Amino acid sequence: MKEYGFRSLERIVKKFPGKRLLVLGDLLLDQFIWGDVSRISPEAPVPVVWVKKEDHMPGGACNVASNLAKLGADVSIVGIVGNDDNGRILKELMSSIDVGTEGVVVDKERPTILKTRVIAHHQQVVRIDREDPRDFPARDMSRIKDYLKNNIKGFDGVIIEDYGKGVVTSELLRMVVPLAKRHGKMVAVDPKENHFSYYKGASVITPNHHEASKAVGFAITDEASMVKAGNKLIKKLNLDVVLLTLGENGMMVVQKAGAPKTIPTAAQEVFDVSGAGDTVIAVYTLSMVSGGNPIVAAHIANCAAGIVVGKVGTATVTRAELLERLKKETLRGRGTR
């Protein structure tokens, strides 16, 4: 493989602005309640959190879109929110960073999905989830299909963010993946472990090793089993690449055409892994449509993930932060040095 030094990586990152990406998936609003703990409740053996502030951040597919927007991409999201305050907050958060929301369907009969995290002294105390588990009505899914049919050709790539909340269905993907491929678009999927059969024909999927292990039916314990699992998924689902995320052990890239490659972790200090997978698929896809190959794109995504896990909450990374980390990691001889 052609060697990539920092200048080559820098050229890819500098192409991020203006790339058009469509993010399809489950739209979530993340609420963070920040406070301090100084005592245990007399009512039960639980901490009493003294609330200092509250804020909201985009979650799920919206966090993928946020990552892309922060890096300069031209982004639109497609999904479903409720006709409620949380839905309006989520759309306003997206609009404030210039993410297109024309493909967002508003359902008057169900709430926007909300995840509330209580954080004390930089540690998560509890998470509270509010959502309606019923399937989305056919009218909502039809509106999503219509938007995709009319607009997909205008994007450089499609990211499917599957949180298992109902937007990503086998029926929808049987339409979306071939449609995108007919127009020559890359399709990247952040998978849900029980939905792997949905993703046939995608360009790349980005499972963690637990998800991949469940999908292939055997334990992933070493590099050989990682490669075996990746190749099995490529063959079974007709993929080009499987990007296995390995937590503190980095990533493994398995390709249909090309040798596998292990990429060591770029994380230096971990505060919060919330949304790290969102960052990986966002930066990998953006790097690919900006001229990178799978190994180089994974290296760039790995460095981005190493930055966001050092922040609290569903964080994003800027181009300046990413370039600084890439320069540091390249000098250390990591990844694609």
N, C-alpha and C positions, 0 to 999 in steps of 0.2 A: 504493500500500500504506500502511496505517496505520503511522505512525512509532512506533518503539519506543525509548524512553529506558531508562536503567538501572532505574528503578522497575518498568517492565513486565517486563524481563528477570528482575529479582529475584523478582517474583511467580511466574514460571514455575518458577524454581529452587526456590523454597520449597514448591512442590507436589510435588517429587520424592519425599519420604518417603511411603511407603505405596503408591506405584504398583507394580503387580504385573507383572513381566516374566519371560518364559520364554526361556531361552537354549538353543538346540539346536545341536550341532555337535561338532567334534573337541576332545576334552579332552586337554590337554598339561600336563606338569609341566616347568617351567623350573628348571634347577639353575644356580646361579652360583658359580663358584670365583674368589675375589678374591685377588690377590697383587701382588707387585712383580717387576720385571725389572731385573737389574743386570749380566747377562752373556749372551753367546751360547753355546749348547751346543757342546762340542768334537766332538759326534757328528754334527751337521748344522747348517746355517745357520739355526737357529731360536732364539728367546729361551727362556731358562730362567726359568720362573715360580716364585717362592717363595710358596707358598700361605699366606695369612694367615687366611682364613675361607671357609666354604661356607654357602650357604643355598638355599632353594627358594622359588619363587613360582609361582602358578597361571598357566598359559599357554593359548593358543588360546581356545576358548569360555569357559574358566574365568577368563581375564583380563577378558573382557567382563563376566562376572558380577561379578567383583571391583570393576570400575569402577562398576557399577550399585549394588552394595551399599554402597560407600564414600559414594555420593551419597544414600543413604537408601532406595533402592528395596527392595521385597520381591521376591527373586529366587530362581528355581529353575533348575537346569541339567539337561540331558538329553544323554546321550552314553555312551561306553563306556570303561572302564579295565580294566587287568589285575588278576588276583588276586595282587598283589605288594606289596612295601613302598612302591613309588612310587605305586601306586594308593591305598593307605591314606593316604600323606602328602597326596596331592591332595584326597581326600575330607575329611581333617581340616582342611586349609587352608580349604576351602570352608565347613565347619561352623563354624569359628572366627569367620567373619564373617557367620554366619547365612544362608548361601546353602543353599537346599534341595537335597538330593542324592537324593531319592526316585526320580527319573527316571534315575539313573546305573546302567547295567548293568555288572556285573562278569563279565568273560570269563576263565574259568580256564585257557585255552589260549594266551593271547597277552599280551605285556607292555604295561604302560602306556607311552604315548609319552613319551620323555624327551629334552629338548634341554639340553645342557650347554654353557654359555658360560664361557670363561676370560677374566677381565677383569684387566688390569694397567694401573695409572696411568690409570684411567677410559677405557681403550680395550679393545675386544674383540680378543683375540689369536687365538682359534679357537673354532669351534662344533662340537660333536659331537652327532649325532642318532642315537637308538636307537628303532627301531620295526619292526613287522611289516607289510610292504606288502600282504599278502593281504587280500582282501575279508572284511568281517566276516560271520560265519555268519548264516543266515536267522533262527535262534532269537533272536539278539541284536536284530536289526532288528525282529522281531515284538514283542518286549518294549517297544521304544521306541515303536512305533506304538500299542500298547495304552495306554501311559502318556499319550500325546498325545491320543488319542480320549477318554480319561476325564477329562482335566484342563485342556485348552486353554481351555475356556470361562471358567475362573476367572481368567484373566490379562488385562491391559490391552493387551498386545502381545507379539509373538514376534520374537526376533532369531535369525537363522540365520548361524552363524559357520563358514564353509567354508574349512578349511585344506587340503583335498584329501587327508585322511587316511582317508577311507572311510565316515564316518558320514553325510555329506550325499550322497545319491544321487538320481538323477532319479525313481526309484520312490517314495522317501520323500517328496520334495517335491510330487509329484503328489497325494499324500494330504494333506500338511500345509497347503499354501497354500490350497487351496479350503476345507479344514476351518476354518482360522483366519478366512478371509473370511466364511464362513457365520455365524460368531459375531461378526462385526463387529470383528475384531482387526487391528491394523496388523501387517504382516510386513516386516521390514527384513533385508536380506541383505548380508553382507560377502563378496563373491564370490571364487571361484577362477577364474583366467582361462580355463581350458578347460571350465568348467561353466556358462557363461552360459545355455545352453538350458534348464537346470534351473529357472531362477528366474521362469518365466512367471507373471504375475499378482501378483507381489510388490508391496508398496506403494512400496518404495525399495530401490535397490542402491547400494553405496558403493565403486565401483572406483577405483583410482588411474588416472592417464592412460595408463600403459603397458597395463594390463589392458583398459581401454576401447578403446584403439587396436587391440589384437589382436582384440577382439570385433567391431568394426565394419569392420575390414579396410582402414583408412586411417590415415595419420599424424595425430596431434593436435599441431598446432604453434602455434596461436594461438586467440584467443577464438572466432572464427567456426567453426573446426574442432571446438572443444569443444562448442559448441551443436549443431552438426550431428551429432556423435557421440551426444550425450545424447538428441536427438530420435529418432535412428535406434534406439537401445536402447529408448526408451519405446514406440515403435511396434511394434518386433519382439517385445518381451517383455510388452507390455500393462502397463507400469509407470505409477505416478503421478509419481515423481520419480527422477532420477539425480543423485546427489551425487558429483561428480568430485573426488577429492582430488589436489592438485597439489604436494605437498611444500612447498618453500620459497615457492611461489607461492600458497598458500592453497587455496581451493576454488571450484568452480563448481556452482551449483544450476541444473539444467534441469528444468522442470516440464511435465506434460501440460497443465495449466491454469494459466497465469501466465508472466510474463516471466522469462528467465534472469537470474542474478545472480552476479557474481564477488565472492568474499569474501577480502580480503587476509590473508596469514598473520598469526597472532598470536604466533608464536614469537619469542623474543628471543635465546636462546642454546640451541644444540642439542648435547646430549651423547649421546643415544641415541634412535633412532627405533623401537626395539623396542616393539611393542604400540600404537603411535600410532593405527593403524587400528581397533584394538579400542576405544580411548577414543572415537574419532569416532562409531562406530555406536552405542555405548552411550549417549553423551550426546545424540546426535541423536534417537534413539528415545525416550529418557526425556523430552526436551523436547517432542516431538510429543504424547505421551500426557498431558503436563502442560499442554496448551493452546497450545503454540506452533504457528506455521505453518512451512513448509519453509525459508524464508529465515532466520527467527529461530532455528529449531532448529539450522540449519547454523552460524550465527554463534556460538551458545553452544558447539556442538561444536568449532568452530575454536579458540575460546579455551581449551577444556579440553585439546585436543591441543597447543597452544602451551605449556602448563604441563608436560605429561608428557614432552615431548622434551627438556626442560631437566633431567630426572632420569635417573639411570643405572638400567638394568634395565626390566623390564615394569612400569612405575609406574602409579599411579592418582592421582586428583585428589579433593580434598575439596570440599564445598559452600563452605566459607569461602574456599579458594583460588580457586575458580571465580568466586565473587561479587566478590572483590577484582580479579581480572583483567577481568571484565566491566565493572566500574566504570571501570577504567583505560582499556580499549579504547573504551568509549562516550564518555568524555571526549575521547579523541583523534579522535573522529569516524569510527571504523571501522564496518564491518558495517552495522548497522541504525540507526545514529544518526539 
